[in-house]
C-alpha cells in the first residue's frame, strides 16, 4: 500500500505543495526520488537513526519514497518529518487514514528531536488557502503562524509528539499553538523626537516623509543629529495594517528571522545595513534565494547612514526596486520575486571635510571636490529621492537651554490623520500613500490651477528639473496639503515642497 503525506517547498515567497509517497514492497533497497538535493538524500540516514532511537526498525525491504511534483527541486532538511511519518504509516505504526489531513514540516535530529525550519508562515498560509486545516511544525517555527485564523497549528518538539498527534492521544491537544493572552506590544523604538533639540525644519521634513511614505536624504555636517533623527522615524509611523503585517512577516519567516516570535509582526521594520554590505545582502539572492535588506525593510524603513560610503554601483542597483516596489532575482537555479516597498532614508555630509555651509567650521573643499563628492550618489538615484533636507548645526544655547521638544506621539497623530485621508482617497486604486501614485493618479489627484502651472513652468526652467523630479514635487505637495487638511494643493504647499529639493538648487 502506498502511503501519502503532505509537505511544501518554499521558492522565495512562492509555496509549492509536495506530496510524499512511500511504498514498501518485496526486495532490498532504500530509494528517494523526485529531484531531491543532497540534504534531502541525506535525510534517509537522519530518519532511520531517529526511528531507531524510538525502537522502530526500518524493514529490510524495497522502500521507494517519491516526492511530487518531480520537476521541482526539493532542497533542505525540512522534509524529514513528513518522510518519517510516511514511513511509519507504511510500517503500520500510525493510521494511514489520518496522515493526509496534515501538512507536516520539520528537520529531524538523530535523537528524534525536531529542529526549526524557514518559511513556516508562508507555507501555512498558502496551504490553508488550498484547503488544508491542520499543520504539524517545529514548536518555535509554528509560533509564527498562530495568527492564521481557522488553522490548527501543532507545535512539536520530538518525533514522539508527532506520533501522539497521529494517534489522537489525550495530550495532543496541548500541542495546539494559541495566541498568548498576555502578549503586549513592545516599544517601537527607544528614540523620541522630544529628545531632539532644535532642527525644526528637519523634523518637519521627517513628518512629511512619514505622512506620505516619501524617500528622504538628510544632509548636514558631522554631529548635527542626522542619525538620531532617522532613528526617531519609526516612532511616528502608523502601525501596519493586517495585510501589511502578513506580507512583512512572510519575508522574515522565509529569512528565518521570525523563528520563536509569536504571531505576526506588528512594528514596521527599520533596517540600517553597514556601508560594507554586499550587493547580495542588500538585494537578496545567494545559494538559497534569501531576501535582502530591501525586502526585509518592506512596509518599513531602509536607512543608509553615510550613504556616500556605499559604492555608486551598489546604490544604482537600488534604482529599479525603488521605482517598482519589488525585486526579481534571477539565477541559473532559480527565479524569485520579493516585494520591497519601503521608505528610503539616507544621510550624508555636504562635502568631503563635512563642513560646507557650517557656521562654526571653515570648509576646506574646492567646488570641484564638492561636486565630485555629491556625484557619488548619481543623478538618477537622487531623482528617486523626494526630499533633500538640509540639517543645520544646533546652536549651543539651544542645546543647553531649550526645553524638551514636541514628543513623537503628537507628531504620530498628525501623520495618522494624513495617512487616513490617503487611505480613503486611494481606496479604489490599490495603494495606500501619496508616494505610490502613478502618472495617471497624479493627473487625477494633483490638479493645479492656472497660476500654479505658470509658477511650476518658471521653477522647472530655473532649476532644470527632470520629469521625475517634477512628479515627486507634486506628490510632496499633495502630502503637505493632506497634513494641513486641505482638499486641494495650495501655493503654500508647493512652495514648501520646493524647499525640500536642496540639491536641485545646488546644480544637481
Secondary structure, DSSP 4 states (H G I P E B T S, - for coil): --EEEEEEEEETTEEEEEEEEEEEESS-EEEEESSB-HHHHHHHHHHHHHHHHTT-PPPSSEEEEEEESTTS-B-SSTTHHHHHHHHHHHTTSS-TTTGGGEEE--EEPTTSBEE--S-HHHHHHHHHHTT--EEEEEHHHHGGGTT-TT-EEEEESBHHHHHHHHTT-GGGGGGB----TT--PPPS-S--GGG--S-HHHHHHHHHHHHHT--EEEEE-TTSSHHHHHHHGGGGSPPPPHHHHHHHHHHHHHTT--TT--SS--SPPEE---TT--HHHHHEETTTTEE-HHHHTTTSEEEETTGGGS-HHHHHTHHHHHHHSEEEEE-SS-EEEEE---EEEEEE-SSSSS-TT-SSS-----HHHHHHHHTTS-HHHHHT--EEEEEPPPPHHHHHH------HHHHHHHHHHHHHHHHHHTTTTT--SGGG--HHHHHHH----HHHHHHHHHHHHHHT--HHHHHHHHHHHHHHHHHTT-SS--HHHHHHHHHTBHHHHTT-
